[in-house]
Amino acid sequence: MSSSSLFDSDLFSEINQSNAADYFLSIRFELFSVLDLAFDFSLYSEVLSIADSCWTFIYDNGLFSRGLHVYSLGHRAAVNLDRSDAASRMLALLSRCQLRLSMYEKSSTSISLAIELSGDSTNHTLKGSLLEFKGHTLREGIADFDFAISCYEAAISEYLQCDPVNYRGIAIASFSIAESYYAQGDYRSALDRVQSELSSANQLEPNMRSKIELLGAHCLFKLGELKNANSLARSCLETCSSGGLSGVVADTYQLLGDIEFDLNKKDEAVRLYSISSEIYSQLGDVAQCNIVAGKIQLVSS
């Protein structure tokens, strides 16, 4: 079975660019079964293709526990194929899943090994992404924001060496710098970085644009600019209307609920929180469901 015949099968025949993300969610269990079957039959190239293609959907929808299996399998497939660049990428994606599940030591080990494997690589996009993930590990794992920002800046340097220049990678790394400022409570610096990104965000896919808008809305909320925060959050929902960004949509409705609560519009806050909770429930995000339930209880008390 070749990768082309796999993706030309009935399972994938209805996918197109506009509904791919929603379709992925609807067939994800079948897709993961195909991945396991491909590995069992030593179809390692197909395993890599499926694992790599799943990343955006896994990340945007918080399927990190499943990602542990997907990228462990992907790494084993790459090793069997003796493809060091692919092995590095699979380890990096595994590291990101581990980080999101608070497995900090394992995440650090995975990304360090990935960077070590990429030492002789001439793939600047790969090297940039590894530096990004190293920055994520430093920022989210041990709160070393300055070192994390230096990793993101180094990633931008790698992306500038790509031919052609990897503007998408630069935008993502710049967004991560803004997130680092936000995490330190420097909301004004974060907002400045976000506003700079938004000036060119119309060149990016809805996935990236929506994240930039949502972070900007959070910055404005923290700075007490509730009207502007509401406007940018609503713009984020419009950006998400193309579908497949359920996690971002849920986060945005939760923020809108926070804004209405601060404006003492309790009934509207509860309505928005309830929408958010329903989406989190559909995604199986129990932690966020509990957080939103606590907010509804607080508003209703």
Long-range contacts (C-beta under 8 A, 24 or more apart in sequence): 1-38, 1-41, 1-43, 1-46, 2-46, 3-45, 3-46, 3-49, 6-34, 6-38, 6-46, 6-49, 6-50, 7-49, 18-242, 18-243, 19-243, 19-244, 20-244, 21-56, 21-57, 21-60, 21-243, 21-244, 21-245, 22-243, 22-244, 24-54, 24-57, 24-244, 25-57, 25-61, 25-244, 25-246, 28-57, 28-63, 28-66, 32-66, 32-69, 32-70, 35-70, 35-73, 36-73, 39-73, 39-76, 39-77, 42-80, 44-77, 44-78, 44-80, 44-81, 45-77, 45-81, 47-73, 47-74, 47-77, 48-74, 48-77, 48-78, 48-81, 48-83, 48-86, 48-90, 51-77, 51-90, 51-93, 52-89, 55-93, 56-207, 57-244, 58-97, 59-96, 60-207, 60-244, 60-245, 60-246, 60-247, 60-248, 61-246, 61-247, 61-283, 62-100, 62-247, 62-283, 62-284, 62-285, 64-97, 64-100, 64-101, 65-97, 65-101, 67-93, 67-94, 67-96, 67-97, 68-94, 68-97, 68-98, 68-101, 71-97, 84-117, 84-118, 84-120, 84-121, 85-118, 85-121, 85-123, 85-126, 87-114, 87-117, 88-114, 88-115, 88-117, 88-118, 88-121, 88-126, 88-130, 89-114, 89-126, 89-129, 91-117, 92-129, 92-130, 92-133, 95-133, 95-137, 96-133, 96-136, 99-136, 99-137, 99-140, 99-141, 104-137, 104-141, 104-142, 107-137, 107-141, 108-137, 108-141, 111-137, 124-158, 124-159, 124-161, 124-162, 124-166, 125-158, 125-159, 125-162, 125-166, 125-169, 127-155, 127-158, 128-155, 128-156, 128-157, 128-158, 128-159, 128-162, 128-166, 128-169, 128-173, 129-155, 129-169, 131-155, 131-158, 132-169, 132-172, 132-173, 132-176, 135-173, 135-176, 135-180, 136-176, 139-176, 139-179, 139-180, 139-183, 143-183, 145-180, 145-183, 145-184, 148-176, 148-180, 149-177, 149-180, 152-176, 152-177, 152-180, 153-177, 167-203, 168-204, 168-208, 171-197, 171-200, 171-201, 171-204, 171-208, 171-212, 172-208, 175-208, 175-211, 175-212, 175-215, 178-215, 179-215, 182-215, 182-218, 182-219, 182-222, 187-219, 187-222, 187-223, 188-219, 188-223, 190-215, 190-219, 191-216, 191-219, 191-220, 191-223, 194-219, 206-239, 206-240, 206-242, 206-245, 207-245, 209-239, 210-236, 210-239, 210-240, 210-245, 210-248, 210-252, 211-248, 213-239, 214-248, 214-251, 214-252, 214-255, 217-252, 217-255, 218-255, 221-255, 221-258, 221-259, 221-262, 226-259, 226-262, 226-263, 229-255, 229-259, 230-256, 230-259, 233-259, 246-279, 246-282, 246-283, 247-283, 247-285, 249-279, 250-276, 250-279, 250-280, 250-283, 250-285, 250-288, 251-276, 253-279, 254-288, 254-291, 254-292, 254-295, 257-292, 257-295, 258-295, 261-295, 261-299, 266-299, 266-300, 269-295, 269-299, 270-296, 270-299, 270-300, 273-299
